[in-house]
């Protein structure tokens, strides 16, 4: 199947060709034909599978097939959880819409209000926005959602994690005239996304794209056991100095650790940039820009700050601190090994990380290899996760009898 088989407008096909997109990915093959029929979509699509084009192409085709009769606000609204992701989707939409007479706008927090308020007074065909800032304009009557015909929620699981559920629902209620809804999420596990989908979608086509085994195999995963925090830092420095570590994304758990680790790496003459959730938008873009342009080959980030980062050619993902869930681990390592390239994901494990490591190995259905670096071999044995104590039958009977006496 090729893009021509989707009966897309010739200008869209030319844009795809100019961008180097030769054939559709699995998520695009499954989503685009169904979305073109204006059905609601509920899709699980991990990072790096090409999901952005799978909702942008049908949305842009809709605008071409049903041209606007009079100027007004957004007919297609795309909500993303972070400013960085909004910027990337907006940029991609502009590239795809080359040659089309469409107005494409972006609304996010962290930037001045005046230019955005001025933009909302003009014509907008497709709008990419973060929920918080858009909701402010909704409250001020500067944004009118009644023109929205297609509503798209990207990275719904992250949207819920960040507490945007009620805000998104409010925007959806205001967009009463919408004809189609699409919801994309890296994971559909847990009740949150399912409940979110029930409230927003009508009889959706469910699409679940599991990366093929060949794609999973392109990410080499292993762990290094660390005796303590100092040993873990030494391991990190050794890994970052390896010649093959061309572009490395290092995950840490808190913004305080980001700051301290950045200072320690500079003392070791390892230049890096960093992103924290509380940074101004300008500084976030500067940090990301240094990394993408190759001015530094190491970017430190928390999970919150890293949401929406979509950088090509990340050779390594290093978990300096382990994530709280297996889902987040999968989301992290998906930043490498993209677009057919090979990638490496390395986790630095202290004794207290063994429980989450076990969960990740069960989730991935494979053990992660243990490796060592000469001169930095761990002195301690691998910590064992304590199992649940088995309760004997006679102890259960005693407990039950004791409860009955208390009731009497």
Buried (B, 14 or more C-beta within 10 A) or exposed (E): EEBEEBEBBEBBBEBBEEEEBEEBBBBBBBBBBBBBEEBBBBBBBBBBBBBBBBBBBBBBBBBBEEEBEEEBBBBBBBBBBBBBBBBBBBBBBBEBBEEBEBBBBBBBBBBEEEEBBEBBEEBBBBBBBBBBBBBBBBEEEBBBBEBBBBBBBBBBBBBBBBEBBEBBBBBBEBBEEBEBBBBBBBBBBEEBBEEBBEEBBEEBBEBEBEBEEEBBEBBBBEBBBBBEEEBBBBBBBBBBEEEEBEBBBBBBBEBEBBBEBBEEBEEEEBEBBBBBBEBEBEBBBBBBEBBBEEEBBBBBBBBBBBBBBBBEEBBBBBBBBBBEBBBBBBBBBBBBBBEEBEBBBBBBBBBEBBEBBBBBBEBBEEEBEEEEEEEBEBEEEEBEEEEEEEEEEEEEEEEEEEEEEEEE
